[in-house]
């Protein structure tokens, strides 16, 4: 194929165990490495834990990111995350929404450091994102999270204070292409405690408006499929500080716009 079209990029199917015990990736790279541009990885995080609950899924992006980083270092190639989700053939639930929100933050914020070149959510139709019936198609809870976090697409990533990979408050921030809006997405990954999210802006407009959309869970039970969406305007303190208490398992987007 590459002799016909040298621009073709080939993806190698790698050892998903990541421990190298079967030497698959080693043999693959030895025999075909010169032709391979990316390594492939699939991850259904609900298969990695004993219980698919909100607390586990809220931080399931941590081992996912670590596995991709390990694979990338082992094969000396970037990783194509061909498939990721919680589990196959599942309706969207609160644990799934928390996993998606945390993973999207990680992919937007850390993909370069983790060696991830592409990421594909699988599968969006009737398995978490879009519900399709003979008469309609609509977003389910997973799809609502994707829509909420879509503001980062086409925006410029902003640095945020260093945070542990498993921190309870998980955030990502970006600047709109026109420079007039800052987008912040945040997840309270602590499923037991309400936590304070405090943001301060520097080198931005002297006055601005902060609008919030927050998803609040009715419960954090494994089978819960609903979250309530609330919107509002946040008060600005000391000219550049925004604060909000985030209930357990809350998912939020804040849009900060220069006046």
Secondary structure, DSSP 8 states (H G I E B T S, - for coil): -TTT-TT--EEEE--TTSS-TT-HHHHHHHHHGGGEEEEEEEEEGGGSSS---HHHHHTHHHHHHHHHHHHHHHHTSEEEEEEEES-SS----HHHHHHHHHHHHHHHHHHHHHTEEEEEES--BSSSSEEE-SS-EEE-HHHHHHHHHGGGTTSEE-------TT-SEEEEEEE-TTSSEEEEEEEE--SS--EEEEEE--SS-SSEEEEEEEEEES---TT---EEEEEEEE-EETTTEEEEEE-TT-EEEEEEEE-
